[in-house]
Amino acid sequence: MLVHPQSIVHSIVETRDGSQLAQLGTTDMRTPIQVALTHPHRAPAPAPRLDLASVARLDFEAPDPDRFPALARASEVIDRGGIAGAVFNAANEAAVEAFLDEGSSLPFGAIAELAGAALDELGSGALGSLDDALAADAEARRFVARKLVEV
């Protein structure tokens, strides 16, 4: 796992032979999202084109676990499989939404804590269908809402 502070590399896939393929673009997520939504087709980019000459270099570093506490839990999500990803993602989204709410006093550090608590409580179970993922998503959002009331 790596941190790329410039936010130009949006994804990297390592192939069986060890080579890596990267998706690079400006620091604008519209194109990576569009690529994901329109695959395998390619539409004109909604964001400015990347000028690699102006970038000059790409930096990568190991993540600081104190600065990025959710990364260890994200690795756990991958190991667990099943509904864990739906739970962790939904809880994270709900916590971020609460953090961004102007009337909220939720501290930034509580986002990872809430997502982790939801993962611990709800993150086990099979993922056999889209309905399973949607149910896990909804339950994780309700979990965060309950925890926010308790705070």
C-alpha positions in Angstrom: 0.0 0.0 0.0 1.3 3.4 -0.9 0.3 7.1 -0.5 0.7 9.3 -3.6 0.5 12.9 -2.3 0.1 14.5 -5.7 -3.2 12.7 -6.4 -2.3 12.1 -10.1 -2.1 8.3 -10.0 -5.7 7.2 -9.5 -5.2 3.5 -9.7 -2.5 0.9 -10.3 -3.0 -2.7 -11.3 -0.2 -5.2 -11.0 -0.3 -8.0 -13.6 0.9 -11.6 -13.2 4.3 -10.8 -14.7 4.9 -8.1 -12.1 4.5 -5.1 -14.4 2.1 -2.4 -13.3 -0.5 -0.4 -15.3 -1.6 3.0 -13.9 -4.4 5.3 -14.6 -3.1 8.9 -14.3 -5.0 12.1 -14.6 -5.4 15.6 -13.2 -6.3 15.9 -9.6 -10.0 15.7 -10.5 -11.9 12.5 -9.9 -14.5 13.1 -12.7 -12.5 11.2 -15.3 -11.7 8.1 -13.1 -15.4 8.0 -12.1 -16.4 8.3 -15.7 -14.0 5.5 -16.7 -15.5 3.2 -14.0 -19.1 4.0 -15.1 -18.6 3.7 -18.8 -16.2 0.8 -19.1 -15.3 -0.7 -21.6 -16.2 2.4 -23.6 -14.2 5.7 -23.4 -16.0 9.0 -23.6 -14.4 12.5 -24.0 -12.8 13.5 -20.7 -14.8 15.8 -18.5 -11.6 17.2 -16.9 -8.6 18.9 -18.3 -5.9 16.7 -19.8 -2.8 15.8 -17.7 0.4 17.5 -18.8 3.1 15.1 -17.6 5.9 17.6 -18.5 4.5 20.1 -16.0 4.2 17.3 -13.3 7.9 16.3 -13.9 7.8 13.6 -11.1 5.5 11.3 -9.2 6.1 10.7 -5.5 5.0 7.7 -3.4 5.5 6.9 0.2 4.5 4.3 2.8 1.4 5.4 4.7 1.7 6.7 8.2 -0.8 4.5 10.2 -1.3 7.3 12.8 -2.2 9.7 10.0 -4.3 7.2 8.0 -5.9 4.9 10.6 -8.6 3.6 8.3 -6.0 1.9 6.0 -5.4 -1.0 8.4 -9.2 -1.5 8.6 -9.5 -1.3 4.8 -7.0 -4.2 4.5 -9.1 -6.1 7.0 -12.2 -5.5 4.8 -10.3 -7.1 1.9 -9.4 -10.1 4.0 -12.9 -10.6 5.4 -14.7 -10.3 2.0 -18.5 -10.8 2.0 -20.5 -7.8 3.1 -17.5 -6.2 4.9 -16.8 -3.8 2.0 -20.4 -2.6 1.8 -20.5 -2.0 5.6 -17.2 -0.2 5.9 -17.9 2.0 2.8 -21.4 3.0 3.9 -20.3 3.7 7.5 -17.5 5.8 6.2 -19.8 7.7 3.9 -22.3 8.3 6.7 -19.6 9.5 9.1 -18.0 11.8 6.5 -21.5 13.3 5.8 -21.9 13.9 9.5 -18.5 15.4 9.8 -19.2 17.8 7.0 -22.6 18.8 8.4 -22.2 22.4 9.7 -24.2 21.6 12.8 -22.1 18.6 13.7 -19.4 18.5 16.3 -18.0 15.2 15.0 -14.2 15.3 15.0 -12.4 14.2 11.8 -10.7 11.3 13.7 -14.1 9.9 14.6 -14.8 9.0 11.0 -12.4 6.0 11.0 -13.5 5.0 14.5 -17.2 4.9 13.4 -16.4 3.0 10.2 -14.3 0.5 12.2 -17.0 0.1 14.9 -19.5 -0.7 12.1 -17.1 -3.2 10.6 -16.7 -4.9 14.0 -20.4 -5.1 14.7 -21.9 -5.7 11.2 -19.1 -6.7 8.9 -19.5 -10.5 8.8 -21.8 -12.2 6.4 -22.0 -13.6 2.9 -22.4 -11.4 -0.1 -24.6 -13.4 -2.5 -26.5 -10.7 -4.2 -26.9 -7.0 -4.8 -29.7 -7.1 -2.2 -27.2 -8.3 0.4 -24.9 -5.4 -0.4 -27.7 -2.9 -0.2 -29.0 -4.3 3.0 -25.5 -4.2 4.6 -25.1 -0.6 3.3 -28.4 0.5 4.9 -27.7 -1.2 8.2 -24.3 0.4 8.4 -25.8 3.8 7.8 -28.4 3.2 10.6 -25.5 2.0 12.9 -23.7 5.3 12.4 -26.9 7.3 12.9 -27.5 5.5 16.2 -23.9 6.1 17.3 -24.1 9.8 16.4 -27.2 10.2 18.6 -25.3 8.6 21.5 -22.4 11.1 21.2 
